[in-house]
Amino acid sequence: MEKAINRQKILLHHLNPSSSNHANQSSSLSASACAAGDSAAYHRTCTFGDDVVIVAAYRTALCKSKRGGFKDTHADDLLAPVLKAVIERTNVNPSEVGDIVVGTVLAPGSQRASECRMAAFYAGFPETVPIRTVNRQCSSGLQAVADVAAAIRAGFYDIGIGAGLESMTANPMAWEGSVNPKVKMFEQAQNCLLPMGITSENVAHRFGVSRKEQDLAAVESHRRAAAATASGRFKDEIIPVSTKIVDPKSAEEKSVTISVDDGIRHGAKLSDLERLKPVFKKDGTTTAGNSSQVSDGAAAVLLMKRSVALQKGLPILGVFRTFTAVGVDPAIMGVGPAAAIPVAVKAAGLELDDIDLFEINEAFASQFVYCRNKLGLDPEKINVNGGAMAIGHPLGATGARCVATLLHEMRKRGRDCRFGVISMCIGTGMGAAAVFESGDCADELCNARKVDDLLLSKDAR
């Protein structure tokens, strides 16, 4: 009973407007409105202007670093097109944007901050619009979106952009300078320096994830991504980028427009992956085929208060509900999503069964399979258009890329797809997750299950 009451309180907290602008609005919301027998069917209306909503989310294609379509493209030339797209395609005045936050990982901080500012000018933003970067490693793009949502919710501004950027061609993963010898005194600190591939091997060994399970997951990721590309499911989220490719032998420059992810292995077979040798450990199971691809790319998400979106007549792609970041053992950093997802879902007043779609970053097949199995998730709900093993993982951009992929897929699926989750593991031992709600799901409990009592059905069992 206590659990049911607590869940009702959380739901009502999300539903009740806090803004003084809505003080005079009458509302019949009560705990009974949440007692419909399905926590995914709680009563909402579109009048709550304090919701933080997403009105646009776009990404570039993701390309293989050092040999893909963006190998000769400057990082700022990756970011500028998506920043420009979220403004032009919504007709929002760029001067109204209160802040731009860009998740990015590998480049020197001051250099990347300057590149992002330059990209904003390329995209047509005036000098009055500020910009900054954020680095929470693999979750940086999602952290940027969460930071903007939090700032809007706090009243710092009404409109903001959360973005992500990484050129792993220009900025490969490497440790610069010496390591503090003090690290030898702290095992967990030492584990922060483990190669990510070794943490993948640790997860596989500790939790019994077989090589075959990993290879099968990779084949399925490529199969789904190839099918999504062939059917045009990515077209709504990808912004074509006009750039150049330089022939390494002749130095000849060729103008190209990149609009398709170039790391997807069409027709990938299990037999092909089985022949690949382990990369990080002689007798290991992690290979180039069942790991995320090192990639270049960018993404941008335009967020604002619901009341502002309604005033501007903008369609609402999704609603930002909750975000969480948690810490885990650095030696098995890949388990992060298994720890973060339940926290984020609970904070939204939901249960795992309420989530219709998941975008879980496939840093490595070992950790992806472990998290999926640990949480008991339906494989048909996860990465339905493929994941990072096929599409790629430009570290700082992945979180924002996942927002674009998730929300566009939710829109395609309509009212039957209400809640979505994005999650990823994070180097040095963390996990992040966020819950989003479809933008068109104001209803009158039309999808509620009938129950014989007034308790939330899942809590009453």
Backbone torsions as a table, in degrees:
resi	resn	phi	psi	omega
1	MET	NA	-43.0	-179.3
2	GLU	-62.5	-38.3	178.7
3	LYS	-62.9	-41.5	179.9
4	ALA	-63.0	-41.9	180.0
5	ILE	-64.7	-43.3	179.9
6	ASN	-63.0	-40.5	179.5
7	ARG	-66.4	-36.5	177.2
8	GLN	-65.1	-38.9	178.6
9	LYS	-62.5	-41.9	179.5
10	ILE	-64.1	-44.2	-179.9
11	LEU	-62.7	-44.4	-179.0
12	LEU	-65.8	-30.9	176.3
13	HIS	-62.3	-39.0	178.0
14	HIS	-70.5	-31.3	-172.2
15	LEU	-85.1	-36.8	-174.4
16	ASN	-75.1	127.5	178.1
17	PRO	-68.9	139.2	178.5
18	SER	-103.8	-14.2	-175.6
19	SER	-74.3	143.2	176.9
20	SER	-63.9	-20.6	179.1
21	ASN	-62.7	-19.8	-175.6
22	HIS	-112.7	14.3	-175.6
23	ALA	-63.4	-29.6	-176.8
24	ASN	-92.0	-3.1	-179.1
25	GLN	-78.5	135.0	177.1
26	SER	-82.3	147.2	179.7
27	SER	-144.6	136.0	179.2
28	SER	-98.8	15.6	-178.6
29	LEU	-63.6	135.6	175.4
30	SER	-153.8	174.6	179.8
31	ALA	-60.4	-31.2	-178.4
32	SER	-64.0	-26.3	178.8
33	ALA	-69.7	-19.8	179.2
34	CYS	-96.5	-0.7	-175.9
35	ALA	-95.4	39.8	-174.4
36	ALA	-84.8	-2.5	178.6
37	GLY	91.4	0.6	179.8
38	ASP	-151.1	115.0	-175.5
39	SER	-66.9	-14.7	176.6
40	ALA	-83.7	-0.9	-174.1
41	ALA	-114.8	26.6	-177.3
42	TYR	-69.1	152.5	-172.7
43	HIS	-78.1	127.7	176.7
44	ARG	-139.4	160.0	168.4
45	THR	-132.5	171.9	-177.7
46	CYS	-86.2	10.7	-173.7
47	THR	-88.9	-0.8	-174.3
48	PHE	-90.5	92.6	-172.6
49	GLY	-70.3	-9.4	-179.5
50	ASP	-83.8	-8.3	173.8
51	ASP	-57.6	142.5	170.7
52	VAL	-95.1	121.9	-174.7
53	VAL	-121.4	158.1	175.7
54	ILE	-105.3	125.5	179.4
55	VAL	-107.7	-13.3	177.1
56	ALA	-158.2	142.7	177.5
57	ALA	-152.2	118.5	-177.0
58	TYR	-135.2	160.6	177.8
59	ARG	-143.5	163.2	168.0
60	THR	-81.6	168.5	164.1
61	ALA	-62.7	155.8	175.1
62	LEU	-103.3	131.6	-174.0
63	CYS	-125.6	148.9	-179.3
64	LYS	-62.0	129.1	-179.0
65	SER	-67.9	147.0	176.3
66	LYS	70.2	-15.0	-179.8
67	ARG	-144.0	4.0	-179.0
68	GLY	-99.3	-167.8	-173.8
69	GLY	-65.5	-20.1	-178.4
70	PHE	-109.0	17.0	-175.7
71	LYS	-63.4	-23.3	-179.6
72	ASP	-114.3	20.8	-178.3
73	THR	-104.6	129.4	177.3
74	HIS	-66.7	149.0	-177.4
75	ALA	-57.9	-41.7	-179.0
76	ASP	-66.3	-26.4	176.6
77	ASP	-78.4	-12.4	171.5
78	LEU	-82.3	-41.5	-176.2
79	LEU	-74.2	-39.9	-174.2
80	ALA	-55.7	-44.8	-178.0
81	PRO	-61.2	-37.2	-178.9
82	VAL	-76.7	-33.0	174.3
83	LEU	-63.4	-42.5	179.7
84	LYS	-66.0	-37.9	-176.0
85	ALA	-65.8	-42.0	-176.7
86	VAL	-67.3	-24.5	177.4
87	ILE	-84.5	-50.9	-175.7
88	GLU	-64.5	-38.4	-175.7
89	ARG	-79.8	-8.6	175.5
90	THR	-112.9	-9.3	-176.5
91	ASN	60.9	26.6	175.1
92	VAL	-78.3	135.5	176.6
93	ASN	-67.3	119.5	-176.7
94	PRO	-58.7	-25.3	179.9
95	SER	-69.5	-14.6	179.6
96	GLU	-82.6	-11.0	-178.6
97	VAL	-73.0	124.3	-176.2
98	GLY	-78.3	-28.4	179.8
99	ASP	-168.0	153.0	172.4
100	ILE	-121.5	124.2	178.9
101	VAL	-116.5	127.2	-174.4
102	VAL	-118.7	120.4	173.5
103	GLY	-79.0	129.3	-179.1
104	THR	-158.5	150.1	-166.7
105	VAL	-122.7	-54.3	-161.5
106	LEU	-88.7	-30.3	-175.7
107	ALA	-71.9	153.4	173.5
108	PRO	-53.8	134.1	-171.5
109	GLY	-54.2	-48.1	-176.8
110	SER	-68.9	-35.2	179.3
111	GLN	-67.5	-46.8	-178.4
112	ARG	-65.8	-35.6	176.9
113	ALA	-61.1	-40.5	178.2
114	SER	-67.6	-41.2	179.3
115	GLU	-62.3	-38.8	179.4
116	CYS	-66.8	-40.0	177.1
117	ARG	-63.5	-41.3	177.7
118	MET	-62.6	-41.8	179.9
119	ALA	-61.9	-37.0	178.4
120	ALA	-62.7	-39.5	177.5
121	PHE	-67.3	-41.3	176.8
122	TYR	-57.3	-36.0	-175.2
123	ALA	-80.5	-5.7	176.3
124	GLY	99.0	13.2	177.6
125	PHE	-80.6	141.2	178.9
126	PRO	-75.6	166.5	-177.6
127	GLU	-65.1	-17.3	-178.4
128	THR	-74.7	-14.6	-178.2
129	VAL	-90.3	119.3	-178.3
130	PRO	-81.4	166.0	179.3
131	ILE	-150.5	147.0	176.2
132	ARG	-149.4	168.0	178.4
133	THR	-111.8	161.3	175.6
134	VAL	-141.6	142.6	-177.2
135	ASN	-132.2	100.9	166.0
136	ARG	-120.5	49.2	178.7
137	GLN	47.6	-127.8	-169.8
138	CYS	-63.1	-16.5	179.4
139	SER	-100.0	12.3	-172.4
140	SER	-58.9	-41.2	179.6
141	GLY	-65.0	-40.6	176.7
142	LEU	-69.8	-37.2	177.1
143	GLN	-62.4	-38.2	177.8
144	ALA	-62.1	-43.9	177.7
145	VAL	-63.4	-42.6	179.6
146	ALA	-65.2	-39.1	178.9
147	ASP	-62.6	-41.9	179.2
148	VAL	-67.5	-42.6	178.3
149	ALA	-60.1	-42.4	179.7
150	ALA	-64.7	-39.5	179.8
151	ALA	-66.8	-39.4	176.9
152	ILE	-65.5	-43.8	179.4
153	ARG	-63.1	-32.8	179.6
154	ALA	-78.4	-11.3	179.0
155	GLY	89.2	13.1	179.7
156	PHE	-68.5	-35.2	175.3
157	TYR	-161.8	169.9	-176.4
158	ASP	-101.4	-21.9	-176.6
159	ILE	-134.6	134.0	178.4
160	GLY	-153.2	165.5	179.9
161	ILE	-123.1	127.5	170.7
162	GLY	-105.6	127.9	-173.7
163	ALA	-135.9	175.2	176.8
164	GLY	-148.6	147.5	-175.5
165	LEU	-151.3	135.0	171.2
166	GLU	-155.4	131.2	168.1
167	SER	-116.1	96.4	-179.3
168	MET	-78.2	-7.1	168.7
169	THR	-71.6	-49.7	-176.7
170	ALA	-76.3	-31.1	-173.7
171	ASN	-131.6	79.3	178.9
172	PRO	-68.2	159.9	179.5
173	MET	-71.3	122.3	-180.0
174	ALA	-162.0	149.4	176.0
175	TRP	-93.7	127.3	-179.6
176	GLU	-106.3	136.8	179.0
177	GLY	84.6	-174.5	-177.1
178	SER	-88.7	165.0	177.8
179	VAL	-103.9	136.4	178.8
180	ASN	-59.2	121.6	-179.5
181	PRO	-61.3	-17.7	178.0
182	LYS	-59.5	-23.6	-176.8
183	VAL	-59.8	-26.2	-178.7
184	LYS	-65.2	-17.6	-178.0
185	MET	-88.5	-8.2	-174.9
186	PHE	-130.4	111.1	-176.4
187	GLU	-60.5	-44.1	-179.0
188	GLN	-65.3	-34.8	176.2
189	ALA	-65.8	-40.3	176.0
190	GLN	-59.3	-40.4	-177.6
191	ASN	-68.0	-19.1	174.8
192	CYS	-65.7	-20.3	-178.2
193	LEU	-95.6	-1.0	180.0
194	LEU	-62.7	138.5	171.1
195	PRO	-57.5	143.0	-177.0
196	MET	-59.2	-33.2	179.2
197	GLY	-64.0	-32.9	177.4
198	ILE	-69.2	-38.2	176.2
199	THR	-63.7	-33.0	175.4
200	SER	-63.8	-44.4	177.6
201	GLU	-62.5	-37.3	179.0
202	ASN	-63.1	-41.9	178.9
203	VAL	-64.2	-46.7	-179.3
204	ALA	-59.9	-43.5	-178.1
205	HIS	-70.7	-46.7	-174.5
206	ARG	-68.8	-34.3	-173.9
207	PHE	-112.1	9.7	172.1
208	GLY	66.6	40.6	176.2
209	VAL	-89.1	115.2	-173.0
210	SER	-76.8	161.8	176.5
211	ARG	-61.3	-39.8	-178.8
212	LYS	-64.7	-41.6	177.4
213	GLU	-59.5	-40.9	-179.2
214	GLN	-66.9	-45.7	-179.3
215	ASP	-65.7	-37.7	177.7
216	LEU	-63.9	-40.0	178.3
217	ALA	-63.6	-39.3	179.7
218	ALA	-67.4	-43.1	178.2
219	VAL	-60.2	-43.0	-179.6
220	GLU	-66.4	-35.9	177.6
221	SER	-62.4	-45.5	178.4
222	HIS	-66.6	-39.8	-179.6
223	ARG	-61.4	-45.8	-178.3
224	ARG	-68.3	-41.6	-179.9
225	ALA	-65.3	-39.8	178.9
226	ALA	-65.0	-41.5	178.8
227	ALA	-65.4	-40.8	179.7
228	ALA	-65.0	-40.7	178.6
229	THR	-64.9	-46.1	-177.9
230	ALA	-63.5	-33.9	-178.1
231	SER	-90.1	-1.3	177.3
232	GLY	78.9	21.0	-176.8
233	ARG	-71.7	-18.3	179.8
234	PHE	-92.9	-7.3	-172.0
235	LYS	-62.1	-35.3	-178.0
236	ASP	-70.2	-22.4	-175.7
237	GLU	-102.4	-19.5	-176.0
238	ILE	-92.8	128.6	174.4
239	ILE	-96.6	119.2	177.5
240	PRO	-61.2	140.0	-179.0
241	VAL	-119.6	121.4	175.6
242	SER	-85.3	123.9	-175.7
243	THR	-151.7	-161.2	-179.5
244	LYS	-133.5	154.3	172.8
245	ILE	-126.6	131.8	-178.8
246	VAL	-103.7	127.2	176.9
247	ASP	-69.8	120.4	-175.7
248	PRO	-64.8	-21.8	-178.8
249	LYS	-89.7	-46.3	-175.6
250	SER	-97.8	-12.3	-175.8
251	ALA	65.2	14.7	178.9
252	GLU	-75.1	133.7	179.0
253	GLU	-94.1	138.4	179.2
254	LYS	-128.4	128.1	177.5
255	SER	-78.7	132.8	-178.3
256	VAL	-140.3	161.4	170.6
257	THR	-120.6	120.3	-175.5
258	ILE	-100.5	121.3	-178.7
259	SER	-140.2	7.8	-178.5
260	VAL	-134.2	135.7	175.5
261	ASP	-59.6	129.9	-172.9
262	ASP	-106.0	8.6	179.7
263	GLY	-100.2	-2.0	-176.5
264	ILE	-73.5	129.4	177.6
265	ARG	-92.5	98.1	178.9
266	HIS	-69.7	129.5	-179.1
267	GLY	78.3	22.7	178.8
268	ALA	-59.5	137.4	-178.2
269	LYS	-123.0	150.4	178.4
270	LEU	-59.4	-39.0	-178.8
271	SER	-61.9	-32.6	178.9
272	ASP	-68.4	-43.3	-178.1
273	LEU	-71.0	-31.5	-178.7
274	GLU	-65.1	-23.9	-178.3
275	ARG	-80.5	-14.5	-177.8
276	LEU	-73.9	142.2	-179.2
277	LYS	-88.1	149.8	175.2
278	PRO	-57.8	144.9	-174.6
279	VAL	-98.5	-36.1	-168.9
280	PHE	-105.1	-17.3	-175.6
281	LYS	-149.2	132.4	-172.6
282	LYS	-54.9	-44.6	-179.5
283	ASP	-104.4	25.7	-176.1
284	GLY	-85.5	-171.5	-176.8
285	THR	-126.8	-3.9	-179.1
286	THR	-90.4	121.9	-177.5
287	THR	-123.4	174.2	175.0
288	ALA	-64.0	-25.6	-177.8
289	GLY	-80.4	-27.0	179.8
290	ASN	-111.8	30.5	174.6
291	SER	-123.9	162.0	177.3
292	SER	-66.9	152.0	180.0
293	GLN	-85.7	139.0	175.4
294	VAL	-74.9	122.3	-165.2
295	SER	-140.1	166.8	172.7
296	ASP	-117.0	140.7	177.2
297	GLY	170.8	173.9	-179.2
298	ALA	-150.6	162.0	177.9
299	ALA	-154.3	157.7	179.0
300	ALA	-146.6	143.2	-177.2
301	VAL	-129.4	125.9	179.6
302	LEU	-98.3	118.4	-178.9
303	LEU	-115.8	152.8	174.9
304	MET	-162.9	169.3	173.8
305	LYS	-65.6	145.5	179.8
306	ARG	-58.2	-40.4	-178.0
307	SER	-61.6	-35.5	178.3
308	VAL	-69.9	-41.6	178.6
309	ALA	-62.0	-41.5	179.2
310	LEU	-67.0	-39.9	179.5
311	GLN	-62.4	-35.9	-179.1
312	LYS	-86.5	-5.2	-179.8
313	GLY	70.2	29.7	-178.1
314	LEU	-90.6	136.5	175.5
315	PRO	-67.5	140.4	-177.4
316	ILE	-95.8	115.7	-178.4
317	LEU	-75.5	-37.6	-179.7
318	GLY	-168.7	167.4	178.9
319	VAL	-116.4	129.7	177.1
320	PHE	-79.5	121.0	-177.2
321	ARG	-102.6	-64.4	-176.5
322	THR	-143.0	160.1	175.2
323	PHE	-144.7	144.0	174.5
324	THR	-148.1	149.4	170.6
325	ALA	-128.1	136.0	-178.4
326	VAL	-131.0	161.4	177.6
327	GLY	-103.0	145.4	175.5
328	VAL	-137.9	177.0	179.3
329	ASP	-62.2	122.1	-179.5
330	PRO	-56.9	-28.5	-177.5
331	ALA	-69.5	-21.5	178.0
332	ILE	-130.4	49.9	-173.1
333	MET	-56.5	-23.6	-176.7
334	GLY	-65.5	-14.2	-179.5
335	VAL	-78.8	-0.3	-175.4
336	GLY	-48.4	-47.8	-179.7
337	PRO	-59.7	-35.6	179.7
338	ALA	-63.9	-28.1	177.9
339	ALA	-87.1	-36.4	-173.3
340	ALA	-82.0	-38.0	-174.3
341	ILE	-59.2	-49.2	180.0
342	PRO	-59.6	-34.4	179.7
343	VAL	-66.7	-46.0	-179.3
344	ALA	-66.1	-41.0	-179.1
345	VAL	-66.0	-42.9	178.6
346	LYS	-63.2	-39.7	179.8
347	ALA	-63.2	-25.2	177.6
348	ALA	-84.6	-0.9	-178.5
349	GLY	77.4	23.6	-175.0
350	LEU	-120.6	176.2	172.5
351	GLU	-122.8	163.3	-177.0
352	LEU	-57.2	-34.6	-179.8
353	ASP	-66.2	-18.5	-179.8
354	ASP	-78.7	-16.6	-174.8
355	ILE	-82.3	127.5	-176.6
356	ASP	-89.8	-32.1	-179.2
357	LEU	-141.4	144.2	175.2
358	PHE	-124.8	138.4	165.8
359	GLU	-115.9	101.2	-179.2
360	ILE	-110.7	120.3	-174.7
361	ASN	-63.7	129.8	-179.2
362	GLU	-91.2	70.5	177.2
363	ALA	-58.8	-47.1	175.0
364	PHE	-143.9	147.4	179.6
365	ALA	-61.5	-33.7	-178.0
366	SER	-59.8	-48.7	-177.0
367	GLN	-75.0	-32.7	177.6
368	PHE	-63.8	-47.3	179.6
369	VAL	-63.9	-42.4	179.3
370	TYR	-59.8	-49.2	-177.3
371	CYS	-63.3	-41.9	178.0
372	ARG	-59.7	-46.4	-177.8
373	ASN	-72.2	-39.7	-179.1
374	LYS	-60.5	-40.5	-178.7
375	LEU	-87.8	-6.7	179.3
376	GLY	65.5	38.2	-175.8
377	LEU	-83.4	148.4	176.6
378	ASP	-72.9	118.9	-179.6
379	PRO	-56.7	-25.5	-179.4
380	GLU	-74.2	-7.8	178.4
381	LYS	-101.7	-7.7	-170.7
382	ILE	-109.0	128.4	174.6
383	ASN	46.6	55.5	-173.2
384	VAL	-65.4	-20.1	176.9
385	ASN	-111.0	25.3	-179.1
386	GLY	88.3	167.0	-178.1
387	GLY	-134.3	-157.9	-170.4
388	ALA	-66.1	-24.6	177.7
389	MET	-64.9	-26.7	179.2
390	ALA	-104.0	-46.9	-173.2
391	ILE	-80.9	-39.2	-179.1
392	GLY	122.6	164.5	-176.1
393	HIS	-139.6	75.6	171.5
394	PRO	-74.0	105.8	-160.9
395	LEU	-42.3	-58.0	-175.1
396	GLY	-71.5	-20.9	-175.6
397	ALA	-93.1	-19.0	-170.3
398	THR	-55.8	-46.1	-177.3
399	GLY	-60.2	-44.8	178.6
400	ALA	-70.0	-35.8	175.6
401	ARG	-59.7	-43.7	-179.4
402	CYS	-63.8	-34.9	177.0
403	VAL	-61.7	-45.5	179.3
404	ALA	-62.6	-46.6	-178.4
405	THR	-63.7	-45.8	-178.8
406	LEU	-62.8	-51.9	-173.2
407	LEU	-69.2	-35.5	176.7
408	HIS	-67.9	-36.6	177.1
409	GLU	-69.6	-38.8	177.5
410	MET	-62.3	-40.1	178.8
411	ARG	-63.7	-40.4	179.5
412	LYS	-63.0	-32.9	-176.8
413	ARG	-83.4	-13.4	173.6
414	GLY	75.9	-155.3	-171.0
415	ARG	-69.9	-14.2	176.6
416	ASP	-75.7	-10.8	-179.5
417	CYS	-116.9	97.8	-170.2
418	ARG	-101.6	-44.0	-175.5
419	PHE	-120.0	138.6	178.3
420	GLY	-133.2	152.2	-179.1
421	VAL	-127.8	138.3	172.1
422	ILE	-116.6	136.5	-179.7
423	SER	-153.2	156.1	176.1
424	MET	-158.0	156.1	170.9
425	CYS	-83.6	162.5	-173.1
426	ILE	-136.3	131.3	178.4
427	GLY	-53.9	146.3	-174.9
428	THR	77.8	5.4	171.0
429	GLY	96.3	68.1	174.6
430	MET	-149.1	170.9	172.5
431	GLY	-144.6	149.7	178.1
432	ALA	-132.2	151.4	178.1
433	ALA	-154.5	150.1	177.5
434	ALA	-141.4	147.7	178.6
435	VAL	-111.2	133.1	177.7
436	PHE	-124.0	149.0	175.5
437	GLU	-115.4	142.7	178.2
438	SER	-58.9	147.1	-172.5
439	GLY	-77.3	-11.6	-173.8
440	ASP	-117.3	32.3	-171.3
441	CYS	-106.2	30.9	171.5
442	ALA	-73.8	118.3	-175.9
443	ASP	-142.6	174.8	178.8
444	GLU	-111.1	54.7	179.2
445	LEU	59.0	31.1	-175.1
446	CYS	-67.6	-20.8	-179.7
447	ASN	-109.2	21.3	180.0
448	ALA	-79.5	142.4	174.7
449	ARG	-85.5	143.7	178.1
450	LYS	-76.0	136.4	179.8
451	VAL	-131.1	163.4	-176.7
452	ASP	-92.1	-6.6	179.1
453	ASP	-136.7	-176.7	-175.5
454	LEU	-100.1	13.5	178.9
455	LEU	-91.2	151.9	170.1
456	LEU	-60.4	125.7	-168.3
457	SER	-55.3	-43.0	-174.9
458	LYS	-70.9	-25.7	177.5
459	ASP	-83.4	-22.7	-176.4
460	ALA	-82.6	-13.8	-178.1
461	ARG	-69.5	NA	NA
